[in-house]
């Protein structure tokens, strides 16, 4: 059996979705062959796992327009690529996926995104797809009406042979919102990190609370910041550390208004640096209103970092009793008191939380996830025959 994965979710330089797919591919049992529709790719997860040989992305414009190495480069390059005036990684890899689709040496196609470009080329062969979350449908105020997730899912969900969801909560959302029959879907959880844990050396010379990832929209960052202000005011030794991009003007204004300019630290970090941040944090807070799964939970567990979760969406399903729970939305805010109670709790209580996290993490394995995915492929092929 050979599975063909397309380019859609795999070619970006860095993304959580690409990491999940590359981990699944890396852990497929030997009985499953695979091909990947990538020709040029700088994805960091692909470089780490080395599941497919590709060339680095070429940037031919730099030879003629060296000034495009400025921050405007991506905007200009994307615009030229959109009108097919210059090859971009997206279009180069799309062409490679189409070339592989036209071959006869694969049995199941796995779409890694929601562009239905591939449908005319299947020639009756089945395809499988993932639904990681339904953020676009649940928060339409943040997405265009013709967003590819919304538009593409409407087309693909009916035609897919099987759909993999990353949590039962996501599966129920897909059934309720998109009307997909439950029997057409399976839940396959993500796996915990398997690389060596941090060596424990601190990255920063101060105590801190950790926030990881994007901060906009439903991520609930600014409400979290407002809630944490009394805690930061009371504990002058603590700072709030944020990974990811620089603070935008609205965030900067709110940080200044709260008088917390000197209490926040922000930086993009490597995977190794992130694990060091987890390992030395007082605690990690995940205030999001909605997630399909929540990979940072497993990362924090892996590093032995206490996890604080908003009681929303899939979080109770994933974490069980292996987290500290709070509520933070338009009507409830128990975050500050929950953090304060934890900071003043005895060492035994903190050690017990870490022990529960280590035990819970055993439920999440990329090897097990890949074995479950293999059964999906087999069932799809059996149904076809």
C-alpha positions as CSV (number, residue, x, y, z in Angstrom):
1,X,0.0,0.0,0.0
2,X,1.3,3.4,-1.0
3,X,-0.1,6.7,0.3
4,X,0.5,10.0,-1.6
5,X,0.5,13.2,0.6
6,X,0.1,16.5,-1.2
7,X,2.0,19.8,-0.6
8,X,-0.7,22.0,1.0
9,X,0.1,21.7,4.7
10,X,3.7,20.7,4.3
11,X,5.6,23.3,2.4
12,X,5.5,26.3,4.9
13,X,8.8,26.9,6.6
14,X,7.2,26.2,10.0
15,X,3.7,25.2,11.1
16,X,2.1,23.0,13.7
17,X,0.1,21.2,11.0
18,X,3.2,20.3,9.0
19,X,4.9,19.0,12.1
20,X,1.9,16.7,12.8
21,X,1.9,15.3,9.3
22,X,5.7,14.8,9.2
23,X,5.6,13.0,12.5
24,X,2.8,10.7,11.3
25,X,4.8,10.0,8.1
26,X,8.0,9.4,10.0
27,X,6.3,6.8,12.2
28,X,4.3,4.9,9.6
29,X,4.9,1.1,9.8
30,X,7.2,-0.4,7.3
31,X,4.3,-2.0,5.4
32,X,3.1,1.5,4.3
33,X,5.0,3.2,1.4
34,X,4.5,6.9,0.9
35,X,5.2,9.7,-1.5
36,X,5.1,13.4,-0.8
37,X,4.2,16.1,-3.4
38,X,7.1,18.3,-2.5
39,X,10.0,19.4,-4.8
40,X,11.3,22.5,-3.0
41,X,10.8,23.0,0.7
42,X,12.5,24.7,3.7
43,X,10.2,23.3,6.3
44,X,12.1,22.9,9.6
45,X,10.2,19.8,10.7
46,X,11.0,18.1,7.4
47,X,14.7,19.0,7.9
48,X,14.6,17.5,11.4
49,X,12.8,14.2,10.5
50,X,14.2,13.7,7.0
51,X,11.2,11.7,5.6
52,X,11.5,13.0,2.0
53,X,14.4,14.4,0.0
54,X,13.7,17.9,-1.4
55,X,15.7,20.8,-2.6
56,X,15.8,24.1,-0.7
57,X,13.4,26.7,-2.0
58,X,15.0,28.7,-4.8
59,X,14.6,32.5,-4.9
60,X,15.5,33.5,-8.4
61,X,14.4,37.1,-8.0
62,X,17.3,37.8,-5.5
63,X,19.8,37.5,-8.3
64,X,18.2,40.4,-10.2
65,X,16.6,42.3,-7.3
66,X,18.9,42.1,-4.3
67,X,16.9,44.9,-2.6
68,X,14.0,42.4,-2.3
69,X,15.9,40.9,0.7
70,X,14.2,43.6,2.7
71,X,10.9,43.0,4.6
72,X,9.0,43.9,1.5
73,X,10.4,40.8,-0.3
74,X,7.7,38.3,0.8
75,X,4.9,40.7,-0.1
76,X,6.3,41.4,-3.6
77,X,7.1,37.7,-4.2
78,X,3.7,36.5,-3.1
79,X,2.0,39.0,-5.4
80,X,4.1,37.9,-8.4
81,X,3.4,34.3,-7.5
82,X,-0.3,34.9,-7.3
83,X,-0.4,36.0,-10.9
84,X,2.0,33.2,-11.9
85,X,4.7,35.8,-12.9
86,X,7.3,34.0,-10.9
87,X,7.5,30.5,-9.4
88,X,6.8,30.4,-5.6
89,X,7.2,27.3,-3.3
90,X,3.4,27.0,-3.3
91,X,3.1,26.7,-7.1
92,X,6.3,24.6,-7.6
93,X,5.0,22.1,-5.0
94,X,1.5,22.2,-6.4
95,X,2.9,21.2,-9.8
96,X,4.8,18.4,-8.2
97,X,1.7,17.1,-6.4
98,X,-0.2,17.1,-9.7
99,X,2.6,15.3,-11.4
100,X,2.5,12.6,-8.8
101,X,-1.3,12.4,-8.9
102,X,-1.0,11.6,-12.5
103,X,1.2,8.6,-11.8
104,X,-0.2,5.1,-11.1
105,X,2.0,4.1,-8.2
106,X,-0.2,5.1,-5.2
107,X,-3.3,3.7,-3.6
108,X,-4.6,6.4,-1.2
109,X,-4.3,10.1,-1.5
110,X,-4.1,12.1,1.7
111,X,-5.0,15.8,1.3
112,X,-3.1,18.0,3.8
113,X,-5.2,21.1,3.2
114,X,-8.6,22.1,1.9
115,X,-8.0,23.2,-1.7
116,X,-9.9,20.8,-3.9
117,X,-7.5,21.2,-6.8
118,X,-6.8,17.5,-6.8
119,X,-10.3,16.1,-7.3
120,X,-10.2,15.9,-11.1
121,X,-7.0,13.8,-11.0
122,X,-8.1,11.1,-8.6
123,X,-9.7,8.9,-11.3
124,X,-11.8,7.0,-8.8
125,X,-9.1,6.4,-6.2
126,X,-10.0,7.3,-2.6
127,X,-8.7,10.2,-0.6
128,X,-8.4,10.8,3.2
129,X,-8.3,14.2,4.9
130,X,-7.7,15.7,8.3
131,X,-9.8,18.2,10.2
132,X,-7.6,19.8,12.9
133,X,-10.2,22.3,14.0
134,X,-13.2,24.3,12.9
135,X,-12.0,27.7,13.9
136,X,-13.1,29.4,10.7
137,X,-16.7,28.1,11.1
138,X,-16.9,28.8,14.9
139,X,-15.3,32.3,14.6
140,X,-16.5,33.6,11.2
141,X,-15.9,37.2,12.3
142,X,-12.2,36.6,12.0
143,X,-12.3,35.0,8.5
144,X,-13.3,35.9,5.0
145,X,-16.6,34.3,3.8
146,X,-14.7,32.6,1.0
147,X,-11.8,31.4,3.2
148,X,-10.3,28.3,1.7
149,X,-11.0,26.4,4.9
150,X,-14.7,27.2,4.8
151,X,-15.1,26.9,1.1
152,X,-12.9,23.8,0.7
153,X,-14.3,21.8,3.6
154,X,-17.8,22.1,2.1
155,X,-16.6,20.5,-1.1
156,X,-14.2,17.9,0.3
157,X,-16.0,16.5,3.3
158,X,-18.7,15.0,1.2
159,X,-16.3,13.4,-1.2
160,X,-13.6,12.1,1.2
161,X,-13.5,8.4,1.8
162,X,-12.7,9.1,5.5
163,X,-11.9,12.0,7.7
164,X,-9.5,12.0,10.6
165,X,-10.2,14.4,13.5
166,X,-7.6,15.2,16.1
167,X,-10.0,15.1,19.1
168,X,-13.5,13.9,19.9
169,X,-14.4,17.6,20.4
170,X,-13.3,18.3,16.9
171,X,-15.3,15.3,15.6
172,X,-18.4,16.5,17.4
173,X,-18.0,20.0,16.0
174,X,-17.6,18.5,12.5
175,X,-20.8,16.5,12.9
176,X,-22.8,19.4,14.3
177,X,-21.5,22.2,12.1
178,X,-20.8,20.4,8.8
179,X,-23.2,17.5,9.1
180,X,-20.6,14.8,8.6
181,X,-21.8,11.4,9.8
182,X,-19.9,10.2,12.8
183,X,-19.2,6.8,11.2
184,X,-17.2,8.6,8.4
185,X,-14.8,10.0,10.9
186,X,-12.1,8.7,13.3
187,X,-10.3,10.4,16.2
188,X,-6.5,10.1,16.1
189,X,-4.7,12.1,18.8
190,X,-1.4,13.8,18.2
191,X,1.7,12.3,19.8
192,X,4.0,13.7,22.5
193,X,7.4,15.0,21.6
194,X,10.0,12.2,21.5
195,X,13.2,14.2,21.3
196,X,15.4,14.5,24.3
197,X,14.1,16.9,26.9
198,X,15.8,20.1,27.8
199,X,19.1,19.9,29.6
200,X,17.5,22.1,32.2
201,X,19.7,25.1,31.7
202,X,17.8,28.3,32.0
203,X,17.4,30.6,29.0
204,X,16.5,33.7,31.1
205,X,17.9,35.0,34.4
206,X,14.5,35.6,36.0
207,X,11.3,33.8,37.1
208,X,8.5,33.9,34.6
209,X,5.1,32.6,33.5
210,X,5.1,31.3,30.0
211,X,2.8,32.0,27.0
212,X,3.4,30.2,23.7
213,X,2.4,30.9,20.2
214,X,0.0,33.2,18.4
215,X,-1.9,35.8,20.4
216,X,-4.6,37.1,18.2
217,X,-8.3,36.5,17.8
218,X,-9.7,33.6,19.8
219,X,-6.3,33.0,21.5
220,X,-7.6,35.2,24.4
221,X,-4.2,36.8,25.0
222,X,-5.2,40.3,26.1
223,X,-7.9,39.1,28.5
224,X,-5.3,36.8,30.0
225,X,-2.9,39.8,30.3
226,X,-5.6,41.9,32.1
227,X,-6.3,39.0,34.5
228,X,-2.7,38.5,35.3
229,X,-1.9,42.1,36.1
230,X,-2.7,41.7,39.9
231,X,-0.5,38.6,40.0
232,X,2.4,40.4,38.4
233,X,1.9,43.5,40.6
234,X,2.0,41.3,43.7
235,X,5.0,39.2,42.6
236,X,7.6,41.7,41.5
237,X,10.1,38.8,40.7
238,X,7.8,37.4,38.0
239,X,7.6,38.3,34.3
240,X,5.4,37.1,31.5
241,X,7.4,35.5,28.7
242,X,5.8,35.3,25.3
243,X,7.1,33.4,22.3
244,X,6.1,34.2,18.8
245,X,6.1,37.5,16.8
246,X,6.6,41.0,18.1
247,X,3.7,42.7,19.9
248,X,1.4,44.6,17.5
249,X,0.4,48.2,18.2
250,X,-2.9,47.2,19.9
251,X,-1.0,44.9,22.2
252,X,1.7,47.5,22.9
253,X,-0.9,50.0,23.8
254,X,-2.7,47.7,26.2
255,X,0.6,46.6,27.8
256,X,1.5,50.2,28.4
257,X,-2.0,51.1,29.7
258,X,-1.7,48.2,32.2
259,X,1.8,49.5,33.3
260,X,3.4,46.1,32.3
261,X,5.9,47.3,29.7
262,X,8.9,46.2,31.8
263,X,7.2,42.9,32.9
264,X,6.9,41.2,29.5
265,X,9.6,39.5,27.5
266,X,8.9,38.5,23.9
267,X,11.0,36.7,21.3
268,X,10.8,34.1,18.5
269,X,12.7,31.0,19.7
270,X,14.0,27.8,18.3
271,X,12.5,24.4,19.3
272,X,15.5,23.8,21.6
273,X,15.1,27.2,23.2
274,X,11.3,26.7,23.6
275,X,11.9,23.4,25.6
276,X,14.3,25.3,27.9
277,X,11.6,28.0,28.4
278,X,9.1,25.3,29.3
279,X,11.5,23.5,31.6
280,X,12.3,26.6,33.7
281,X,8.9,28.3,33.8
282,X,6.9,28.6,36.9
283,X,3.9,27.6,34.9
284,X,2.6,27.6,31.3
285,X,-0.8,29.3,30.6
286,X,-3.0,28.3,27.6
287,X,-6.0,30.7,27.7
288,X,-7.4,30.0,24.2
289,X,-11.1,29.9,23.7
290,X,-10.8,27.1,21.1
291,X,-8.3,24.6,19.8
292,X,-8.5,21.4,17.8
293,X,-6.0,19.6,20.1
294,X,-3.4,21.8,21.7
295,X,0.2,20.6,21.0
296,X,1.7,23.0,23.5
297,X,0.1,21.0,26.3
298,X,2.2,17.9,25.3
299,X,5.3,20.1,24.9
300,X,4.9,21.5,28.4
301,X,4.3,18.1,29.9
302,X,7.4,16.7,28.1
303,X,9.5,19.5,29.7
304,X,8.0,19.0,33.2
305,X,6.2,22.4,33.1
306,X,3.0,22.9,35.1
307,X,0.1,23.4,32.7
308,X,-2.8,25.9,33.3
309,X,-5.7,25.5,30.9
310,X,-8.9,27.4,30.1
311,X,-11.8,25.0,30.5
312,X,-12.8,25.2,26.9
313,X,-13.2,23.1,23.7
314,X,-11.0,20.0,23.7
315,X,-8.8,20.9,26.6
316,X,-10.6,18.7,29.3
317,X,-10.6,15.8,26.9
318,X,-6.9,16.0,26.3
319,X,-5.6,16.9,29.7
320,X,-8.0,15.3,32.2
321,X,-6.7,15.7,35.7
322,X,-3.2,16.6,34.4
323,X,-3.6,20.4,34.4
324,X,-4.7,23.3,36.6
325,X,-8.1,24.6,35.4
326,X,-9.4,28.1,35.2
327,X,-12.2,30.0,33.4
328,X,-11.6,33.0,31.2
329,X,-14.2,34.4,28.9
330,X,-16.7,37.2,28.6
331,X,-18.5,36.2,31.8
332,X,-16.0,34.4,33.9
333,X,-12.4,35.1,35.1
334,X,-10.8,32.8,37.7
335,X,-7.3,32.9,36.2
336,X,-5.6,35.3,38.7
337,X,-6.9,33.5,41.8
338,X,-6.0,30.1,40.3
339,X,-2.5,31.2,39.6
340,X,-2.1,32.9,43.0
341,X,-3.4,29.7,44.8
342,X,-0.9,27.6,42.9
343,X,2.1,29.9,43.6
344,X,1.4,29.7,47.3
345,X,0.7,25.9,47.3
346,X,3.1,23.4,49.0
347,X,5.8,21.7,47.0
348,X,4.1,18.4,47.3
349,X,1.0,19.6,45.4
350,X,3.2,20.9,42.6
351,X,5.1,17.6,42.4
352,X,1.8,15.7,42.3
353,X,0.7,17.8,39.3
354,X,3.9,17.1,37.4
355,X,3.5,13.3,38.2
356,X,0.0,13.3,36.8
357,X,1.2,15.1,33.7
358,X,3.9,12.5,33.1
359,X,1.4,9.7,33.4
360,X,-1.1,11.4,31.2
361,X,1.5,12.0,28.5
362,X,1.8,8.2,28.0
363,X,-1.6,8.3,26.3
364,X,-0.2,10.3,23.3
365,X,2.3,8.6,21.0
366,X,3.1,9.3,17.3
367,X,3.8,5.6,16.8
368,X,0.3,4.7,18.0
369,X,-1.2,7.6,15.9
370,X,0.6,6.3,12.8
371,X,-0.7,2.8,13.4
372,X,-4.2,4.1,13.7
373,X,-3.8,6.1,10.5
374,X,-2.6,2.9,8.8
375,X,-5.8,1.2,9.8
376,X,-7.8,4.0,8.3
377,X,-6.0,3.6,5.0
378,X,-6.5,-0.2,5.0
379,X,-10.2,0.2,5.7
380,X,-10.6,2.8,2.9
381,X,-9.0,0.4,0.5
382,X,-11.1,-2.6,1.7
383,X,-14.3,-0.6,1.3
384,X,-13.3,0.2,-2.2
385,X,-12.9,-3.4,-3.1
